[in-house]
Amino acid sequence: MSVRNTELGPLTLVTYNIHSAIGTDRRFSAERIAEVLMETQADVIALQEVPLGGARVPNVLAYLQSVTGFTAVPGPTANLPQGLYGNAMLSKYPVTAVRTINLSFGRREPRGALDTDLLCNDHPLRLVSAHLGLRPAERRWQIRQLLEKFDTEDMPVVLMGDINEWFVWGRPLRWLTSHFQQAPAPATFPSRRPIFSLDRIWIRPHHRLVKVRAHNSPLARVASDHLPLVAHIGG
């Protein structure tokens, strides 16, 4: 397997579980989520737990698109009577392809990944954004499904999202590290006093990853139960 040597230029990537835009004060506010995203100065944003509109569900993604001016890509994983719900992406750069990966496991909550190709500074980037399950066996199966999708990479690829892996030495993280190499993992959950690194960003080739940090602003500590995770990518 080889990855094309392309110059992406500096990029800021963010993954953020927005908890349906319900903050730690139990108040719904898409406006706060938008403000936090603007604080990060991101170029590409992967979102999880996003209300995508319906009979009784606001379309938070549409609102965030209107505020940022970015291209919005919905990736619903659940079609409930009240509306759609799931993953999403916002991108400053053109989106050239969109795929979805079904990661639903048995009768557990539906899960999935949003698999996109972007054109960043005239160079291709594949970005896969995932939200994994709560049970260890579920996550092991989901990671195996994801890694199979990376067998024929011919461009830089990013895997990011809410991995929900509590066990630092668990098999899912070992498998991911083996494929992508070790990446910094600041704690992002719970947002008020983060102690768990549930949200992750990996990139291949690894040398493009310059810095990873949790965006721990006063507003971010209230807007969701997760903090945004920010990665700075170099050329």
N, C-alpha and C positions, 0 to 999 in steps of 0.2 A: 504494500500500500504506500502511495506517495501523495504528498500534498503540494500543489502548485505553489511556487514561490512568488507570491504577489504582494505588492506594497499597499496595505490597507490605509496607511496613514493613521494618525491618532484618532481613536474612537473612545467614547464613554458609553459603556453598556450598563444597564440596570435591570435587576430582577426584583420584583416586589409582589408579595402576597398582600393584597389590599383588604382581605377579610370582608368582602362585600361593601367596602367603604364604610364599615362600622368601626368606630374607634374604640379605644380602651375605656372611654367614658360612655360607651354604648350608644353613641349618637351617630346617625348616618350623615356623612358629608362627603360627597364627591369633590366638593370644592377644596377640602383639606388635602385629599389625595392629589389633586392637580397641583396644589401649591408645593407639596413635598416633591413631586416629580420635577417641577420647575427649579427647585433648590438644587437638585442633583446635576442639572445641566447635561442631561443624557442625550445621546444621539439615537440610541435604540433602547426600547424598554420592553421587557417581558413581564406580563402581569398574570397573576393567578387569583382565583376566587373572585371573578369579575361578573357582576350582573350585566347581561347582554340584551335586556329588554324583553317585554312580554306583557301579558294582561295585567300583572301586578308587580312587575319587576322593572325598575328604571334602567335605561340603557346608559350605564356608567361609561362604557367605552366611547360611545358617541360624544358624551360630554367632554371626556379627556381629549378626544381628537379635536374638538372645537377649540379647546384652550391651547393645546400645543401646536396645532396646525400640522401634525405628523400624519402619515398614512396609518390607518388603523386596520388590523387584521384580527377578526374574531376567530376563536377556536373553541366553540361550545363543546362541553363534555356531558351536559345534562340538559334535557328538554323536559322541564317540569310544567305542570298545569299553570303555574304562575309566570313562567317565562324561561328564557335561556340563561345558562350559567356556565362559566368555565374559564378557559385561558384566553389571552389576547396579547397582541403586540402592537406597539407604536414605533414607527420608524421615520426618522428624518430622511432616510435614503430610499430610493426606489425598491419596491418589492417585486422580484421577477418571477417567483414561483412560491406556491403555498401547498403544503401537504399536511395531513393530520395522521397521527399515530395513535391507534386505540390501545390504551393501557389498562382497560377495565379488567378486573380480576374477579372471576366468580360472581358472587352476589354482593361484593363490596361496592362502595360508592363509585360511580363511573369516573374514570381518570383518563388522561390523554396527554399528548404532546403536540405542540404546534411546530411544524418543520418548515422553515422558510429559506429561500435564497434571496440575498440582498445584493445590491450593487453599490458598494461604498467607495467613494472617490474613484469610480470607474473600475473597481476591482471586486470580484465576487467574494461573498461570505455566506456560508451556511450557518443558520442559527436555529437551534432546537431548544424550545422552551417547554419544560415539563412540570407536572405537579403529581408527585408520587403518593402512594397510599400509606396508611397508618400501621399496617401489620408487616412484620419482618418478611414473612413468606411472600406477601404481595409485592414488596419492594424488590426482593431478589428476582422474582419473575419479570417485573417491569424493567429492571436494569438490563437483564439479558435481552429483552426485546429491543431496548434502545441501542445497545452495543452492536446488535446484528445490523442495524441501519447504518453503522459507520464503517462497514467493511470495505467500501469502495470510495473513500474520500478522494476528491481531486481538487479541493479548494480548502482554505482555512475553515474550520468548523468550531462553533461554540455550543456547548451544552450548558444551560442555565435553568434555574427555577427552584421551586420548593421541593427538595429531595426528601424531606421528612425523615431523614436518617438520624436517629438519636445516638446510635452506637458507633463511636469513633472507629473502632476496630472491626466493625461488621463487614460481612462479605461485599455488600453493595458498594461501599466506599473503597474497599480494596480493589475491586474490579474496575471502578471508574478511574482511580489513581493509576492503575496499571496501564490503562488506555491513554489517558490524557496527561499523566504525571501529576505530582502533588501541586496543589494550588492553595494559597492562603484562604482561610475559612473563618473570618470574624463572626462572632456570635450575633444573631439577628432576632432571636426569640427568647422570651417575650419582650416586646419592644421597650417596656418601661425599665426593665433590668435584664438585658439579654444575657443568657448563659448557654444557649444551644445554637449550633451552627446548622440550622435547617435549610438555609438558602445558600446555593452554591453557584459558582461560575468557573467553568473550565474552558480552555481553548487549546486547539492543536493546529499548528505547532506551538509548543509551550512558551518559546522565547518571546512571543508577541505579548504575553501578559506582563504588564509593567507594574500594576498595583491593584490590590483589592481592598476595599474598605466598607464598613457598615456606615450608612448615612444616619448618624445619631443626633439629629437636630431636635429641639424641643417640640416642634410640630410633628415630626416623624414618630416621636414616642407616644403620641396621642392618636394619630390618624388611623392606625391599624395596629393589630397585635404583633406584626412583623415589622422590622426595619428594612428599608431598601438595601440591597447589596449592590455596590458600585464597582465596576472593573474598568481600568484604564488600559487600552490596547494600543500598542505601538506598531509601527510599520514592519 
